[in-house]
Amino acid sequence: FVGAIHEVQQKTGFKNLLLERKLGSLKDILEKKDAQLNEVLAASSLEPSAMAVVTRKLEDVLDSKNAAIKDLQYELARVCKAHNDLLRTYEAKLAAFGIPAEELGFKPLETAVSGQTLGRGPAGLVSAPV
């Protein structure tokens, strides 16, 4: 049982790390593309109507990228919440069987999404802060 919990904890931590890295790389790519576009727009002498079309297309692309980032942030929060729920269930089972948590030999770590607090509801019910 302890081995299974440890394995799930490792998988969850790894998935969190991958999602955080993917999110960071998407942000970096977005910043580079934005800088490149600004350089191109500054160097070109487009007429205002053409500039408006390019700007509108850029805004559409940015909106889709922002939606992808929000989806990744939601998935990360959901996985962190599921991991934390698993830890609480595990600790409750240990207590139910009269096994002190200190006998494990390690201290399970709760995961957190940077800048957010996760609720205490079921893992599938992750919501954005108000």
C-alpha positions in Angstrom: 0.0 0.0 0.0 2.8 2.4 0.9 4.6 1.5 -2.3 1.5 2.3 -4.4 1.0 5.6 -2.7 4.7 6.5 -3.2 4.4 5.5 -6.9 1.3 7.7 -7.4 3.0 10.6 -5.6 6.0 10.3 -7.9 3.8 10.1 -11.0 1.8 13.1 -9.9 4.9 15.2 -9.0 6.4 14.3 -12.4 3.2 15.3 -14.2 3.1 18.6 -12.3 6.6 19.3 -13.3 5.9 18.6 -17.0 2.8 20.8 -17.0 4.7 23.6 -15.3 7.6 23.4 -17.8 5.2 23.3 -20.7 3.4 26.4 -19.3 6.7 28.2 -18.9 7.9 27.3 -22.4 4.6 28.5 -23.9 5.0 31.8 -22.1 8.5 32.2 -23.3 7.5 31.4 -26.9 4.6 33.9 -26.7 7.0 36.7 -25.5 9.5 35.9 -28.3 6.7 36.0 -30.9 5.3 39.2 -29.6 8.7 40.8 -29.7 9.2 39.6 -33.3 5.9 40.9 -34.4 6.5 44.3 -32.8 9.8 44.5 -34.7 8.2 43.6 -38.0 5.4 46.0 -37.5 7.8 48.8 -36.6 10.0 48.1 -39.6 7.2 47.8 -42.1 5.2 50.7 -43.3 1.7 49.1 -43.4 -1.3 51.2 -44.1 -3.8 51.4 -41.1 -6.3 49.0 -42.6 -3.7 46.3 -43.2 -2.3 46.9 -39.7 -5.8 46.4 -38.3 -6.2 43.1 -40.0 -2.8 41.9 -38.7 -3.6 43.1 -35.2 -7.0 41.3 -35.2 -5.3 38.1 -36.4 -2.7 38.5 -33.7 -5.4 39.0 -31.0 -7.1 35.9 -32.2 -3.9 33.9 -31.9 -3.2 35.4 -28.5 -6.7 34.5 -27.3 -6.3 30.9 -28.4 -2.9 30.7 -26.7 -4.3 32.2 -23.5 -7.1 29.7 -23.5 -4.5 26.9 -23.9 -2.5 28.3 -20.9 -5.7 28.5 -18.8 -6.5 24.9 -19.7 -3.0 23.8 -18.6 -3.3 25.8 -15.4 -6.7 24.1 -14.7 -5.2 20.6 -15.4 -2.3 21.3 -13.1 -4.6 22.5 -10.3 -6.8 19.4 -10.8 -3.8 17.0 -10.6 -2.4 18.8 -7.6 -5.8 18.6 -5.9 -6.1 14.8 -6.7 -2.7 14.3 -5.3 -3.5 16.2 -2.1 -6.8 14.3 -1.7 -4.9 11.0 -2.1 -2.5 12.0 0.7 -5.4 12.9 3.0 -7.1 9.6 2.3 -3.8 7.8 2.9 -3.3 9.6 6.3 -6.9 8.8 7.3 -6.4 5.1 6.5 -3.2 5.1 8.5 -5.0 6.7 11.5 -7.9 4.2 11.1 -5.4 1.3 11.4 -3.6 2.9 14.3 -0.4 3.4 12.4 1.4 6.7 13.3 2.5 8.7 10.3 6.0 9.0 11.8 6.6 5.2 11.2 6.5 5.7 7.4 10.1 6.9 7.2 9.2 9.9 5.0 6.9 12.8 5.1 4.4 13.0 2.2 4.5 16.4 0.5 1.3 18.3 -0.5 1.6 19.9 -3.9 0.5 23.5 -4.6 -0.1 25.5 -7.7 2.0 28.7 -7.5 -0.1 31.6 -6.5 -3.3 29.6 -5.9 -4.9 27.8 -3.0 -6.8 24.6 -3.7 -10.2 23.8 -2.2 -11.2 20.9 0.0 -13.9 19.5 -2.3 -13.6 16.4 -4.4 -10.6 16.3 -6.8 -12.8 16.8 -9.9 -14.2 20.1 -8.5 -11.4 22.5 -9.0 -12.6 26.1 -9.4 -11.0 29.4 -10.1 -10.6 31.8 -7.2 -13.2 34.6 -7.1 
